[in-house]
Amino acid sequence: MNRMTGKVELQIDPNVGAAYIQLNDSAVVRTVEVTDSVLIDLDAMDMVVGIEVLSLSAEIPVGPLMRDWHIHSDVVSALQNIRPSVSGFVALFSSVGGAAVGVGEGVAQVRSC
């Protein structure tokens, strides 16, 4: 994934009910727990590389993520459209039946694991 394209990749593992939202392709340096069900992967500059969602129904805390961590502006629109939860976004994705769903200026590509 090109870091500057504004695309967000959503990987879902239905077997465990978890997802990974990849925001860019930087190397992960550390992981921080944001809530019991949401962890973020950070690069060397503390930019959010990805969001680990341990429960598809967990609310993605976009406001606190944007306030407390560095999220590249190219992916903010796409990330906001995945909320409040991955399961809600997947329901929307399923209803339009495509390989990709436009979400604001970004595009979320959904792929099952």
C-alpha positions as CSV (number, residue, x, y, z in Angstrom):
1,M,0.0,0.0,0.0
2,N,1.3,3.4,-0.9
3,R,1.5,5.5,2.2
4,M,0.3,8.7,0.5
5,T,-2.8,7.3,-1.4
6,G,-5.3,7.8,1.3
7,K,-6.4,4.2,1.1
8,V,-7.2,2.1,4.2
9,E,-7.0,-1.7,4.1
10,L,-9.4,-3.5,6.3
11,Q,-8.5,-7.1,7.0
12,I,-11.1,-9.2,8.7
13,D,-10.7,-12.6,10.4
14,P,-14.2,-13.9,10.8
15,N,-13.0,-17.0,12.6
16,V,-11.9,-15.0,15.7
17,G,-14.1,-11.9,15.1
18,A,-11.2,-9.5,14.8
19,A,-9.9,-7.0,12.3
20,Y,-6.8,-5.0,11.3
21,I,-7.1,-1.6,9.8
22,Q,-3.9,-0.8,8.0
23,L,-3.4,3.0,7.5
24,N,0.1,2.9,5.9
25,D,2.9,0.6,5.2
26,S,5.5,1.8,7.6
27,A,7.4,-0.6,9.9
28,V,5.7,-1.1,13.3
29,V,7.9,-0.2,16.2
30,R,5.5,-0.6,19.1
31,T,1.9,-1.3,20.0
32,V,-0.2,0.6,22.4
33,E,-3.5,-0.5,24.0
34,V,-6.1,2.3,23.5
35,T,-9.1,0.3,24.9
36,D,-9.6,-3.3,25.9
37,S,-10.5,-4.1,22.3
38,V,-8.5,-1.6,20.3
39,L,-4.7,-1.5,20.0
40,I,-2.7,0.8,17.7
41,D,0.6,0.0,15.9
42,L,3.0,2.9,15.8
43,D,6.0,3.6,13.6
44,A,9.3,5.3,14.7
45,M,7.7,8.8,14.5
46,D,4.6,7.6,16.6
47,M,2.4,7.8,13.4
48,V,-0.4,5.2,13.5
49,V,0.4,2.4,11.1
50,G,-2.6,0.3,11.9
51,I,-5.4,-0.4,14.3
52,E,-6.0,-3.8,15.8
53,V,-9.6,-4.4,16.6
54,L,-10.0,-7.5,18.8
55,S,-13.8,-7.5,18.6
56,L,-15.7,-6.5,15.4
57,S,-18.4,-4.8,17.5
58,A,-15.8,-2.7,19.4
59,E,-16.2,1.1,18.9
60,I,-13.3,2.6,17.1
61,P,-12.3,5.7,19.2
62,V,-11.6,8.0,16.2
63,G,-11.7,11.2,18.2
64,P,-9.2,10.1,20.8
65,L,-7.0,8.5,18.2
66,M,-6.9,11.8,16.2
67,R,-6.3,13.9,19.4
68,D,-3.7,11.7,21.1
69,W,-1.9,10.0,18.2
70,H,-0.6,11.0,14.8
71,I,-2.8,9.8,12.0
72,H,-1.9,10.9,8.4
73,S,-4.5,13.3,7.1
74,D,-4.9,11.3,3.9
75,V,-6.6,8.5,5.7
76,V,-8.7,10.3,8.3
77,S,-11.8,10.5,6.1
78,A,-11.7,6.7,5.4
79,L,-11.1,5.9,9.0
80,Q,-14.0,8.0,10.1
81,N,-16.3,6.1,7.8
82,I,-15.4,2.7,9.2
83,R,-16.7,3.8,12.6
84,P,-18.5,3.4,14.9
85,S,-17.4,-0.3,14.5
86,V,-16.0,-2.6,11.9
87,S,-19.2,-4.8,12.1
88,G,-21.3,-1.7,11.1
89,F,-19.0,-0.9,8.2
90,V,-19.0,-4.5,7.0
91,A,-22.8,-4.5,7.0
92,L,-22.7,-1.4,4.8
93,F,-20.0,-3.1,2.6
94,S,-22.2,-6.2,2.3
95,S,-25.2,-4.2,1.3
96,V,-23.5,-2.6,-1.7
97,G,-21.8,-5.8,-2.8
98,G,-18.5,-4.6,-4.2
99,A,-14.8,-5.2,-3.9
100,A,-14.2,-1.7,-2.6
101,V,-16.5,0.9,-1.0
102,G,-15.8,4.6,-1.4
103,V,-15.7,6.3,2.0
104,G,-15.1,10.0,1.6
105,E,-11.8,10.8,0.1
106,G,-10.3,7.5,1.0
107,V,-11.2,4.0,0.0
108,A,-11.4,1.0,2.3
109,Q,-10.5,-2.2,0.7
110,V,-12.1,-5.1,2.5
111,R,-10.4,-8.5,2.5
112,S,-11.3,-11.5,4.5
113,C,-8.4,-13.5,6.1
